[in-house]
Amino acid sequence: MFRKLILPAFLLISALPVLAQNSPLTLSQSQLDAVSGEYTQTVEPDTPFSFYGQDGKLIYESERQIPTPLTALSANEFSMPEAHVTFRFANTGSGASVTVVEGEQKPFDMAKTGPAAHHVFHHYERREEMIPARDGVKLHVVILTPTDVAGPLPILIQRTPYGVDGTSERSFFQQRPELARAGYIYVGADIRGRFKSEGEFVMMRPLADHSNPKAIDETTDAYDTIAWLLKNLSNNNGRVGVIGTSYPGFLTIMAGIDPHPAVKAISPQAPMIDTWMGDDFFHNGAFRQTYGYDYALGLEVSKEMTEVDYGKDSAGKPRDGYDYFLERGSFKEDVKRSGVDKELPTWKAFIDHPAYDSFWRSRGVEHHLTAVTVPTLTVGGYYDQEDMWGPQEEYASLEPHDASHQNFLVLGPWRHGSWALSSRHLGALQYGESIGKEYRSQIEAKFFAHYLKDEPGFDLQDTASFQTGSNTWKRYAHFPPQASKMTAYTLCPDGSIGAAKECAKGKVTYVSDPANPVPYRHRPIQPTYGDGSKWGTWMVEDQRFATDRKDIAVYKLPVLDHDLTITGEVLADIFASTTGSDGDFVAKLIDQYPDDDADPTMRGYQLMTNMEIFRGRYRNSFTKPEAIKPGEVTEFKWSLHDIDHVFKKGHTLMVVIQSSWFPLYDRNPQTFVPNIMTAKPSDYKPATITIVNDSYQPSQLSLPVMP
């Protein structure tokens, strides 16, 4: 669950105990042949299932699912042993179809599209070991060694806080099919203090002083693990690759800082780089209330995982997270009313360290990225709801030190980790091809094959980006490309967008009320990783649910008469005043689709392409918050991160400015207090926000426009 990619039902069948069903039947080969074939779901054409008769059984397999015998319940109904899954075939022949029923999930249909496909599946021998670190603590690993691939073979390792007991031949193909087929010795490792590994877990453990031979951190634990594997795995070729997504992405970077000499390639994917500056827990000083609450509760109550529950409302339905956090107020009150009977270290850190002090800076990986020590393939999503900032910051930090041209970047319109999927869409957005499969087969697999096996085919010069709007892959010698030119788009007081000289002097005002904050996604809001949560796709939700509110400012360009391509970093520069002494500013860049769009789902759709928050108290320093002088016009500047998007002819470019984004971010009291985490109910007060434009104070967004 937590920060692990959850593959949807059409890609991964869960292994749960099956309910009692009718006794299995024995079918003839002709009966099995009648339902055999490859079946494809219309909305997911890149993830077909195959069924074929073998040794009197119907076998099910897919690109990710190793061949699995099914139990025949009738001539056209089969179940998967040890799973709540039933396959019901109909209209055998050229018009055959199958309905897949999995537990309580909505059934889906697949049509027969051809003969059954047979995929390559290696057999992996599994073993577990406890590896001693330099301080005597033992670290648990699961090792998968292919028995049918000639060696010696490179080692591919993923270190994780989420548990590796489930690591198996089956899970390897389910999660990383291209790499599983490539033939690596694969190692899954529990990090210190988690699951079966000994020692104390420290959230995003800071880098230690490596001149001290007794010091330990994630870098030294990775080093010691690799040294043991090289010595004790007889069939290895002396080369190691490291891969991981999210927290394991952070751990992957750690393996590349003062790395073991055998580490020849790393791929940090959606890595946590700095959880105060822009990943996970804070963005520009604004606290991610739901995520910080949910994640620490899930990870720190025990060595394993804890489910988060917001309880029930008066009608007995799951409580809306918007109401749950609104009625509690400050984060200190969240903790007090959580029901957790122990002090969680990360909750305590939030309360004790609201500003960017030494506690957070010591965990900022970007401060240590002073050399490209090994070839590095960084992967990030433009719609990553957890770690969009990290991969972009990692690439930018390493790029000035990349004399040997081994710092690579891949960006796409993915949610957190969804490049592991083979889907053609994200939410309502359709991309026309499986960008995940394209990336994995043409870039990721070839990257590791090149650096770990000396195989040809990896030809990425620097950056690959899937450009949205045009829905095409682009390759750049550097990101952003030199051709992009920063262009100011001024927010005019009449709600239009233009050049500064085209705007009349004036202002736009709205009232921000902490008692009625702007929601960040459609309600109800479920626990981050709870049942039915829309957390994974909130960044691509249609914004019309929010843009008709009175407590925001909306600006629009005229309908575009040509395609407008922007590639690079988007910057907000807002001049504003408030009647309060503190305040937040959220800027959203939106692509509004025309009302006659060819796709009925997208007609009038307001799609965010870039978005970010800034906490006003940190306008001069992230380490020393300062009150805002009420009524005084103040400049607020912040980044909305990278983009590679074509605003198509007929679309409308919109900008929205608002002062709350709840409960993703905690409410700013709009009254300056030393620590917002401990604010009292009386501190939360409405404030009138005024966005100003004149020749000396032009509120604007700067966009990197391509010719």
Solvent accessible surface area in square Angstrom, and as a share of the most:
residue,aa,sasa,rsa
1,M,55,0.25
2,F,3,0.01
3,R,7,0.02
4,K,86,0.36
5,L,51,0.25
6,I,109,0.55
7,L,14,0.07
8,P,37,0.23
9,A,17,0.13
10,F,34,0.14
11,L,7,0.04
12,L,46,0.23
13,I,8,0.04
14,S,41,0.26
15,A,87,0.68
16,L,92,0.46
17,P,107,0.67
18,V,59,0.34
19,L,126,0.63
20,A,109,0.85
21,Q,80,0.36
22,N,115,0.59
23,S,87,0.56
24,P,90,0.56
25,L,92,0.46
26,T,132,0.77
27,L,17,0.08
28,S,55,0.35
29,Q,88,0.39
30,S,80,0.52
31,Q,74,0.33
32,L,2,0.01
33,D,77,0.40
34,A,44,0.34
35,V,2,0.01
36,S,20,0.13
37,G,2,0.02
38,E,38,0.17
39,Y,0,0.00
40,T,19,0.11
41,Q,23,0.10
42,T,125,0.73
43,V,94,0.54
44,E,3,0.01
45,P,52,0.33
46,D,26,0.14
47,T,10,0.06
48,P,32,0.20
49,F,1,0.01
50,S,1,0.01
51,F,0,0.00
52,Y,23,0.09
53,G,18,0.18
54,Q,91,0.41
55,D,137,0.71
56,G,41,0.39
57,K,95,0.40
58,L,2,0.01
59,I,9,0.05
60,Y,1,0.00
61,E,2,0.01
62,S,8,0.05
63,E,37,0.17
64,R,4,0.01
65,Q,2,0.01
66,I,23,0.12
67,P,57,0.36
68,T,12,0.07
69,P,66,0.41
70,L,2,0.01
71,T,29,0.17
72,A,10,0.08
73,L,22,0.11
74,S,37,0.24
75,A,49,0.38
76,N,72,0.37
77,E,47,0.21
78,F,1,0.00
79,S,7,0.04
80,M,11,0.05
81,P,64,0.40
82,E,130,0.58
83,A,1,0.01
84,H,52,0.23
85,V,1,0.01
86,T,16,0.09
87,F,0,0.00
88,R,115,0.42
89,F,6,0.02
90,A,47,0.36
91,N,114,0.58
92,T,73,0.42
93,G,36,0.35
94,S,117,0.76
95,G,55,0.53
96,A,3,0.02
97,S,34,0.22
98,V,1,0.00
99,T,41,0.24
100,V,1,0.01
101,V,29,0.17
102,E,12,0.05
103,G,44,0.42
104,E,183,0.82
105,Q,98,0.44
106,K,180,0.76
107,P,67,0.42
108,F,30,0.12
109,D,92,0.47
110,M,2,0.01
111,A,52,0.40
112,K,58,0.25
113,T,83,0.48
114,G,21,0.20
115,P,118,0.74
116,A,25,0.19
117,A,33,0.26
118,H,125,0.56
119,H,56,0.25
120,V,91,0.52
121,F,40,0.17
122,H,30,0.13
123,H,105,0.47
124,Y,7,0.03
125,E,101,0.46
126,R,94,0.34
127,R,89,0.32
128,E,74,0.33
129,E,47,0.21
130,M,75,0.34
131,I,0,0.00
132,P,66,0.41
133,A,7,0.06
134,R,103,0.38
135,D,72,0.37
136,G,50,0.48
137,V,27,0.16
138,K,90,0.38
139,L,3,0.01
140,H,4,0.02
141,V,0,0.00
142,V,0,0.00
143,I,0,0.00
144,L,0,0.00
145,T,30,0.18
146,P,5,0.03
147,T,80,0.47
148,D,84,0.43
149,V,37,0.21
150,A,95,0.73
151,G,38,0.37
152,P,89,0.56
153,L,9,0.05
154,P,3,0.02
155,I,0,0.00
156,L,0,0.00
157,I,1,0.00
158,Q,34,0.15
159,R,6,0.02
160,T,5,0.03
161,P,0,0.00
162,Y,10,0.04
163,G,13,0.13
164,V,6,0.03
165,D,74,0.38
166,G,61,0.59
167,T,17,0.10
168,S,34,0.22
169,E,36,0.16
170,R,83,0.30
171,S,16,0.10
172,F,4,0.02
173,F,0,0.00
174,Q,16,0.07
175,Q,97,0.43
176,R,32,0.12
177,P,0,0.00
178,E,29,0.13
179,L,1,0.00
180,A,0,0.00
181,R,55,0.20
182,A,38,0.29
183,G,0,0.00
184,Y,0,0.00
185,I,2,0.01
186,Y,13,0.05
187,V,0,0.00
188,G,2,0.02
189,A,2,0.02
190,D,2,0.01
191,I,0,0.00
192,R,9,0.03
193,G,5,0.04
194,R,2,0.01
195,F,40,0.17
196,K,97,0.41
197,S,1,0.00
198,E,80,0.36
199,G,43,0.42
200,E,124,0.56
201,F,34,0.14
202,V,37,0.21
203,M,18,0.08
204,M,3,0.01
205,R,32,0.12
206,P,37,0.23
207,L,40,0.20
208,A,30,0.23
209,D,92,0.48
210,H,59,0.26
211,S,95,0.61
212,N,69,0.36
213,P,105,0.66
214,K,171,0.72
215,A,17,0.13
216,I,38,0.19
217,D,1,0.00
218,E,3,0.01
219,T,6,0.03
220,T,8,0.04
221,D,1,0.00
222,A,1,0.01
223,Y,76,0.29
224,D,20,0.10
225,T,2,0.01
226,I,3,0.01
227,A,40,0.31
228,W,51,0.18
229,L,0,0.00
230,L,41,0.20
231,K,175,0.74
232,N,60,0.31
233,L,8,0.04
234,S,121,0.78
235,N,52,0.27
236,N,25,0.13
237,N,51,0.26
238,G,34,0.33
239,R,65,0.24
240,V,0,0.00
241,G,0,0.00
242,V,3,0.01
243,I,0,0.00
244,G,0,0.00
245,T,27,0.16
246,S,0,0.00
247,Y,0,0.00
248,P,7,0.04
249,G,0,0.00
250,F,3,0.01
251,L,1,0.01
252,T,1,0.01
253,I,3,0.02
254,M,4,0.02
255,A,4,0.03
256,G,8,0.07
257,I,20,0.10
258,D,81,0.42
259,P,32,0.20
260,H,27,0.12
261,P,97,0.61
262,A,8,0.06
263,V,4,0.02
264,K,81,0.35
265,A,0,0.00
266,I,7,0.03
267,S,0,0.00
268,P,0,0.00
269,Q,1,0.00
270,A,0,0.00
271,P,0,0.00
272,M,0,0.00
273,I,0,0.00
274,D,1,0.01
275,T,3,0.02
276,W,0,0.00
277,M,37,0.17
278,G,1,0.01
279,D,0,0.00
280,D,0,0.00
281,F,3,0.01
282,F,1,0.01
283,H,12,0.05
284,N,22,0.11
285,G,3,0.03
286,A,0,0.00
287,F,0,0.00
288,R,8,0.03
289,Q,1,0.00
290,T,5,0.03
291,Y,0,0.00
292,G,0,0.00
293,Y,4,0.02
294,D,1,0.01
295,Y,0,0.00
296,A,0,0.00
297,L,16,0.08
298,G,0,0.00
299,L,0,0.00
300,E,18,0.08
301,V,44,0.25
302,S,56,0.36
303,K,92,0.39
304,E,99,0.44
305,M,52,0.23
306,T,35,0.20
307,E,123,0.55
308,V,19,0.11
309,D,110,0.57
310,Y,8,0.03
311,G,29,0.28
312,K,133,0.56
313,D,47,0.24
314,S,127,0.82
315,A,78,0.60
316,G,47,0.45
317,K,133,0.56
318,P,97,0.61
319,R,56,0.20
320,D,19,0.10
321,G,0,0.00
322,Y,9,0.04
323,D,47,0.24
324,Y,14,0.05
325,F,0,0.00
326,L,46,0.23
327,E,86,0.39
328,R,34,0.12
329,G,16,0.16
330,S,11,0.07
331,F,2,0.01
332,K,112,0.48
333,E,52,0.23
334,D,0,0.00
335,V,41,0.24
336,K,158,0.67
337,R,109,0.40
338,S,24,0.16
339,G,74,0.72
340,V,39,0.22
341,D,142,0.73
342,K,101,0.43
343,E,122,0.54
344,L,2,0.01
345,P,87,0.55
346,T,7,0.04
347,W,4,0.01
348,K,92,0.39
349,A,6,0.05
350,F,0,0.00
351,I,30,0.15
352,D,70,0.36
353,H,49,0.22
354,P,30,0.19
355,A,14,0.11
356,Y,9,0.04
357,D,51,0.26
358,S,92,0.59
359,F,53,0.22
360,W,8,0.03
361,R,127,0.46
362,S,46,0.30
363,R,32,0.12
364,G,0,0.00
365,V,3,0.02
366,E,27,0.12
367,H,63,0.28
368,H,68,0.30
369,L,11,0.05
370,T,92,0.53
371,A,53,0.41
372,V,22,0.13
373,T,67,0.39
374,V,10,0.06
375,P,12,0.07
376,T,4,0.03
377,L,0,0.00
378,T,0,0.00
379,V,0,0.00
380,G,0,0.00
381,G,1,0.01
382,Y,11,0.04
383,Y,9,0.03
384,D,2,0.01
385,Q,8,0.04
386,E,4,0.02
387,D,0,0.00
388,M,16,0.07
389,W,40,0.14
390,G,0,0.00
391,P,0,0.00
392,Q,18,0.08
393,E,48,0.21
394,E,2,0.01
395,Y,7,0.03
396,A,57,0.44
397,S,20,0.13
398,L,7,0.04
399,E,34,0.15
400,P,107,0.67
401,H,82,0.37
402,D,13,0.07
403,A,98,0.76
404,S,70,0.45
405,H,136,0.61
406,Q,50,0.22
407,N,1,0.01
408,F,8,0.03
409,L,1,0.01
410,V,0,0.00
411,L,0,0.00
412,G,0,0.00
413,P,1,0.01
414,W,7,0.02
415,R,48,0.17
416,H,12,0.05
417,G,3,0.03
418,S,10,0.07
419,W,5,0.02
420,A,17,0.13
421,L,15,0.07
422,S,0,0.00
423,S,16,0.10
424,R,76,0.28
425,H,61,0.27
426,L,13,0.06
427,G,37,0.36
428,A,27,0.21
429,L,11,0.05
430,Q,107,0.48
431,Y,12,0.05
432,G,57,0.55
433,E,57,0.25
434,S,9,0.06
435,I,6,0.03
436,G,2,0.02
437,K,57,0.24
438,E,69,0.31
439,Y,0,0.00
440,R,5,0.02
441,S,35,0.23
442,Q,73,0.33
443,I,5,0.03
444,E,5,0.02
445,A,21,0.16
446,K,65,0.28
447,F,0,0.00
448,F,0,0.00
449,A,12,0.09
450,H,69,0.31
451,Y,40,0.15
452,L,0,0.00
453,K,53,0.22
454,D,100,0.52
455,E,78,0.35
456,P,126,0.79
457,G,41,0.40
458,F,28,0.12
459,D,107,0.55
460,L,9,0.04
461,Q,128,0.57
462,D,8,0.04
463,T,0,0.00
464,A,1,0.00
465,S,0,0.00
466,F,0,0.00
467,Q,11,0.05
468,T,13,0.08
469,G,28,0.27
470,S,40,0.26
471,N,48,0.25
472,T,58,0.34
473,W,57,0.20
474,K,74,0.31
475,R,117,0.43
476,Y,24,0.09
477,A,67,0.52
478,H,71,0.32
479,F,9,0.04
480,P,54,0.34
481,P,16,0.10
482,Q,165,0.73
483,A,43,0.33
484,S,19,0.12
485,K,131,0.56
486,M,100,0.45
487,T,53,0.31
488,A,50,0.39
489,Y,31,0.12
490,T,1,0.00
491,L,2,0.01
492,C,6,0.03
493,P,34,0.21
494,D,118,0.61
495,G,22,0.21
496,S,41,0.27
497,I,7,0.04
498,G,13,0.13
499,A,40,0.31
500,A,51,0.40
501,K,188,0.80
502,E,123,0.55
503,C,18,0.11
504,A,74,0.57
505,K,149,0.63
506,G,28,0.27
507,K,133,0.56
508,V,33,0.19
509,T,72,0.42
510,Y,8,0.03
511,V,81,0.47
512,S,8,0.05
513,D,48,0.25
514,P,7,0.04
515,A,71,0.55
516,N,83,0.42
517,P,1,0.01
518,V,1,0.00
519,P,13,0.08
520,Y,3,0.01
521,R,1,0.01
522,H,81,0.36
523,R,110,0.40
524,P,80,0.51
525,I,2,0.01
526,Q,38,0.17
527,P,20,0.13
528,T,6,0.04
529,Y,54,0.20
530,G,21,0.20
531,D,142,0.74
532,G,57,0.55
533,S,30,0.20
534,K,115,0.49
535,W,8,0.03
536,G,19,0.19
537,T,39,0.23
538,W,3,0.01
539,M,8,0.03
540,V,3,0.02
541,E,24,0.11
542,D,24,0.12
543,Q,1,0.00
544,R,108,0.39
545,F,50,0.21
546,A,1,0.00
547,T,22,0.13
548,D,109,0.56
549,R,57,0.21
550,K,185,0.79
551,D,19,0.10
552,I,14,0.07
553,A,2,0.02
554,V,48,0.28
555,Y,2,0.01
556,K,80,0.34
557,L,26,0.13
558,P,98,0.62
559,V,98,0.56
560,L,15,0.07
561,D,110,0.57
562,H,101,0.45
563,D,69,0.36
564,L,13,0.07
565,T,29,0.17
566,I,0,0.00
567,T,0,0.00
568,G,0,0.00
569,E,71,0.32
570,V,0,0.00
571,L,70,0.35
572,A,1,0.01
573,D,23,0.12
574,I,0,0.00
575,F,26,0.11
576,A,0,0.00
577,S,15,0.09
578,T,3,0.02
579,T,87,0.51
580,G,11,0.11
581,S,24,0.16
582,D,0,0.00
583,G,1,0.01
584,D,3,0.01
585,F,1,0.00
586,V,0,0.00
587,A,0,0.00
588,K,1,0.01
589,L,0,0.00
590,I,0,0.00
591,D,1,0.01
592,Q,34,0.15
593,Y,37,0.14
594,P,33,0.21
595,D,116,0.60
596,D,117,0.61
597,D,24,0.12
598,A,101,0.78
599,D,49,0.26
600,P,92,0.58
601,T,86,0.50
602,M,9,0.04
603,R,109,0.40
604,G,2,0.02
605,Y,17,0.07
606,Q,12,0.05
607,L,4,0.02
608,M,1,0.00
609,T,9,0.05
610,N,3,0.02
611,M,5,0.02
612,E,4,0.02
613,I,1,0.00
614,F,9,0.04
615,R,6,0.02
616,G,0,0.00
617,R,6,0.02
618,Y,8,0.03
619,R,55,0.20
620,N,102,0.52
621,S,34,0.22
622,F,57,0.24
623,T,74,0.43
624,K,145,0.62
625,P,43,0.27
626,E,71,0.32
627,A,49,0.38
628,I,3,0.01
629,K,132,0.56
630,P,78,0.49
631,G,55,0.53
632,E,84,0.38
633,V,52,0.30
634,T,22,0.13
635,E,72,0.32
636,F,2,0.01
637,K,127,0.54
638,W,14,0.05
639,S,29,0.19
640,L,0,0.00
641,H,13,0.06
642,D,21,0.11
643,I,6,0.03
644,D,1,0.01
645,H,4,0.02
646,V,8,0.05
647,F,0,0.00
648,K,73,0.31
649,K,136,0.57
650,G,24,0.24
651,H,14,0.06
652,T,16,0.09
653,L,0,0.00
654,M,1,0.00
655,V,1,0.01
656,V,1,0.00
657,I,0,0.00
658,Q,0,0.00
659,S,5,0.03
660,S,17,0.11
661,W,7,0.02
662,F,1,0.00
663,P,0,0.00
664,L,0,0.00
665,Y,3,0.01
666,D,10,0.05
667,R,24,0.09
668,N,6,0.03
669,P,0,0.00
670,Q,5,0.02
671,T,39,0.22
672,F,61,0.25
673,V,17,0.09
674,P,116,0.73
675,N,29,0.15
676,I,11,0.06
677,M,5,0.02
678,T,51,0.29
679,A,9,0.07
680,K,134,0.57
681,P,122,0.77
682,S,82,0.53
683,D,29,0.15
684,Y,33,0.12
685,K,107,0.45
686,P,84,0.53
687,A,3,0.02
688,T,50,0.29
689,I,1,0.01
690,T,19,0.11
691,I,4,0.02
692,V,20,0.11
693,N,5,0.03
694,D,33,0.17
695,S,82,0.53
696,Y,190,0.72
697,Q,50,0.22
698,P,29,0.18
699,S,0,0.00
700,Q,32,0.14
701,L,1,0.00
702,S,21,0.14
703,L,1,0.00
704,P,1,0.01
705,V,29,0.17
706,M,39,0.18
707,P,145,0.91
